[in-house]
Amino acid sequence: MSDLSATRPFRLLALDHDVALELAEERLRLKFVTLFDWDTVHDCLESSYDEFVASSRVPTYLPVLAERFCRRHLEARARDEGKRQRVDPTVLFLCTHNAGRSQIALGFFDHLARGRAVAWSGGLEPSAALNPAAVEAMAEIGIDIGLGRPKRWTYEILRAADIVVTMGCGDICPLVPGPRYVEWIIEDPAGLDVDQVRPIRDEIGRRVADLLVELDVLAVH
């Protein structure tokens, strides 16, 4: 493990988080070694961790969430700054609260794409937590979205996307030049029980699969 004592300390909830964050930082530094300096990676991970600390009620997975969020943030920044060739297609799933539809779509995308494409999700007015019925419905088919957290979209990630899929945010969804915008008219699962969420889940799954076929990530099904 590299000596990280010279960097600014993280604000920690537990000693095991210190170890986990040091390992996460090493992985991120190796991944982005030709793109960003060490301080940039450290600051990104630190701010990501602090953001999750401020809003999470379950601290166990905070280092994992912070590493994932930081990695996606740095990938978006690299694309936005032209530091990496745009090879893999990138999709942003955008809805109002980033608690149901966009999280379900991201879960399907990551599961089906298996690293051959990149996706993010975001909301205009993020909720405090994911829709539990959406989490349960996805768990029924073997896709775990329970570690996700509603978060606000950023212009950096928006500009880095090739395709922005909007669900339910209508005219208030942000528009920037560059990405192709696609609107999916899908019922909001907020306030519904898991029986009512299943058809919404299945429709989103079909749409995500069709999108991946269009992007040549999946074979025609």
N, C-alpha and C positions, 0 to 999 in steps of 0.2 A: 504494500500500500504506500502511496506517495505521501510525503510530509506536507500536510495542508495547514500546518500551524501558523504559517505566515499570512494566511488569508483571514478575512474578518470572520469571527465565530458566528455560527448559526444560532438563532434563538430556538432552543430545543425544549421538547416536552420530556424526553427520556434519553438516557445514554445510548440505548440501542439505535435511536434515530441518528445520533452523531456518527456512528459507524456506518449505518446504511447510507447516509448522505455523502460520506467520504467515498464509498464505493460507487455511488451513483455519479459523483463528480468525475471520478476517474473514467468511467464508461463514457460519459458525455465528452470529456476532453479528448479521448481517443477517437470518438466518432467525428468530432468537429475540429480535429487538430489542424487541418489545412484551411479552415474557414474563419475561426474566431480564436482570440487569445484566451489565456486561462482566466483572466479576470472577468471577461465577458461571460464565460460559461458559469463561473462561480456566482456572479451577481444574478444571473438568470435563475439558477437553481435556488439561491437564497430567497429571492423575491417570490418564486413560485411556492416554496415551502411556507413562507410567511403568509401568503394569501390563503393557503389551505388551512393553516393554523387558525386564522381569524374566523373561519366559517365552519370548520368541521366539528362535529360532535363525537366522531369516532376516530381517535388519533392513530390507531394501529397502522393504517396504510398510508399515512401522510408522506413518508419518503418516496414510496412507489408512485403516488399521484404527482408529487412535485417533479420527479424525474421525467415522467411521461409528459407532463405539461411543458416543462422546460425543453425537452427534445422537440416537441411539435412547434414551440415558439421559435427555436433556433432554426429549424427546417424552414419555417415560413420566412424568417428574416433573411436566410441565405438565398432563398428564391427571390424575395423582393429586391435584394441588393445585387442580383445577377451573379452570385458566387457559385452557383451550381447549375449544370445543364438541366433543363426541364425535360426529363426523360419519363418518369412515372407521372401519370395523370393525378391531379390533386382536386379533391372535391370538398366543399364546405357545406354542411347541412345546417340550415339556419331556421330557427323558429322563435317564438316570443320568449318562452321561459327556459328553453334548453333543458327540460326535465322529462319530456316524453318522446315526442315524434323524432326530433333530431338525434336524441340519444339512441333510440331504437335503430334509426337508419345508420348511425355510426357503428353500432354493434354488428349489424348485418354486414356492412361494408368491410370492416376489419376481418370478420370471420370468413367472408367469401373471397376477398382479395388476397389474403395470406401474404401480405407484404409486397404485392405487385402493383399497388397503387396506394396513395396517401389520402386520408380523409381527416377532417376536423369537424367539430360541431360548436355552435355558439347560440346565444340568445340575446334578444334586445333588452329584456328585463329578467335576468336569471332568477330562478327560484332558489330557495334555501337548500333544497334537496331534490333528488330524483323522484319521479312518480313511482311509488312502491308497486303499483299494479303493473307498470311497464317493466320494472325489474323482474317481477315474478313471471310475467308472461314470456320474457326472453329466456329466463332460467329454465322454463319448461322445455325449450328446444335446444338447450345446451349452450346458450350464449350468455356469458356473465357480463352485465353492464353495471353491476352494483358498485364498482369502484369509481365510476364516473362522478363528476360533480358539475352542476350547472355553472356555466361561465359566460362572460360577455364576449361577443365577437370583438375583434380589433381590426383596424384598417390594414394593418400589416398582414394579417392572415387573409383578409378579404382580397387584397391585391395579389397575394401569392396563389390564390385558387384559380384553377382552370374553369371549374364549373361551380356555381353557387346554387344549391337547391333550397328554395324557400318553402316553408310550410306554415301557413296561417298568419304570417306577419304582414301580408298585403302591402299597402303603399308605404308603410313605415320601415320596410326592409331597406338597408343601406344599398346604394348603387355606386359602383366605381367603374371606370372604363377598364376593359380587359377581360374579365371573366364572362363566361356565358351563363345567363340566368335561366333557371328552370323552376317553374312553380308547380308544386304538388298539392292538389286540393285533397286534404286528408283530415278526417275528424280529429279533434283534440281529445286525447285520452284523459285529460285532467278531470278528476272527480269520478271517473268510471271504475268499476270493479274489474277484476282480471278476466271474467267471462266476456265483458264488453270490450276489453282491450285486445283480446286475441284476434278478432277480424282486422283491427287496425294494424296490429303487428304483422299479420300475414300480407296485407296489402303493401305495407312498406317494404317487406322482404322481397316481394315480387318486383317492386319498382327498383330497388337497389340492384337486384340481379340483372334486370333489363339494362340498367345504366352501365353495369360492369361489362355486359356483352357489347354495348355500344362503344365502350372504351377499349375493346379488344383485350380485356383482362380475363373475362370468362368466355368459354365456348358457348355457342348458341344452345340454349336449353329447351 
